[in-house]
Amino acid sequence: MTRTAYQLSIAMIMRSVLTCILVVSMCRTSIAAFTATSPLNAQPVPTGSIVKYGSKLINGDLASDYDPVTSIYTVPRTGIYKVTVTMMSGLVTGHTTLRKNGEIVVWLFTNKEYDMATQSINLQLQLGDEIWVQMNSGSSLYSVYNTFSAVLIKLTT
């Protein structure tokens, strides 16, 4: 290999490495993600109340915008988010909704005998929007099988 070809190869490798570092840095600054789960055992959830997910399983850079006390996620950046809710109601039927600023976005329903339901959707969310899961009917959710997650997949303006 000639010196010029060698220098060109090194330059191309360095360019690729720097591009990867830049992409990782850009992605790192836009991470907004959390996953929360219910406590062990059956948890009573009054009809009309927000489902409490006390344990955060994963924290992104902006996961502090998920409040484990209220179980409300306040959107830290405008963008498209992948939001997933999973529920298991145990021995009774259950019905929950994912809400955005109080408005119903999707519904989940389980029959008795430990059925499960999941909704996973992409949502356009604005800075400051709030999302949560609300119990609409039923009396309890069963254990750590109930999860609530959101991850920013694309920044928008």
Salt bridges, closest charged atoms under 4 A:
ASP61 OD1 - ARG28 NH1 3.01
